[in-house]
């Protein structure tokens, strides 16, 4: 199984500042046939199901504010929130869907400093 | 609008069985792979099982293999998860989740979840 590891379990950032969440996979999740990284990011607010934010490592889902961006390739990935808003308080998960079983990072809890 | 509505959760004793259902609407159910993902209280997300649409192939996490069975009824737009030999560690909110297309794709919609509690 591919192990997904997020570098921090929690993170506190001031409003308006940049938040960066890192995720590492135990093997490459870049498929050579289509040059796509099979990596998605989800946001889960308290008491709610997860919500898809980013797919293919860097493509924003429709309706997601442009302050959210994703980057990285092969084994190292980053979710960036350029200017933190109060409504961004949540737990963020990375997920690989390159192979079955799909696996998630342990989650990073983002709070306001 | 895509909607996924889970039902069937509840309290069950260790060793017992439970069947979860997920009623889907707002999309062509038969055209998409579907999944169950669970979240133990205060913990992270764990993919449990998935089912393709093209050939109905099923996949399971090692933690539930041999105990859980995923199935779908495309005529009823419904996904199921039959859970047998339940253990305390199966206690979780179970989410029904739609794949963007095939099983090797992102999960683009989630239901609200149904809570399964395994306890004596």
Contacts between the chains, C-beta under 8 A, distances in Angstrom:
chain1	res1	chain2	res2	distance
A	1	B	62	8.0
A	38	B	104	7.0
A	40	B	106	4.3
A	40	B	107	7.2
A	42	B	45	7.7
A	42	B	107	7.8
A	44	B	45	7.9
A	48	B	112	8.0
A	49	B	95	5.6
A	49	B	110	3.9
A	49	B	111	6.5
A	49	B	112	5.9
A	49	B	113	5.9
A	50	B	45	6.6
A	50	B	95	7.7
A	50	B	107	7.7
A	50	B	110	5.6
A	51	B	110	7.5
A	52	B	106	6.3
A	52	B	107	6.6
A	52	B	108	5.3
A	52	B	109	7.9
A	55	B	100	7.4
A	55	B	106	4.4
A	61	B	108	7.4
A	93	B	44	6.7
A	93	B	45	5.7
A	95	B	45	7.6
A	95	B	106	7.5
A	95	B	107	7.4
A	97	B	104	5.6
A	97	B	105	5.9
A	97	B	106	5.8
A	97	B	107	7.7
A	98	B	104	7.0
A	99	B	104	7.5
A	100	B	50	6.9
A	100	B	59	4.8
A	100	B	103	6.6
A	100	B	104	7.3
A	101	B	47	5.4
A	101	B	59	7.1
A	101	B	60	7.9
A	101	B	61	5.0
A	101	B	62	7.6
A	102	B	35	7.6
A	102	B	47	4.3
A	102	B	50	7.5
A	102	B	107	8.0
A	103	B	47	6.8
A	104	B	44	6.0
A	104	B	45	4.4
A	104	B	46	7.1
A	104	B	47	7.1
A	105	B	44	7.5
A	106	B	44	5.0
A	107	B	44	4.6
A	107	B	45	7.5
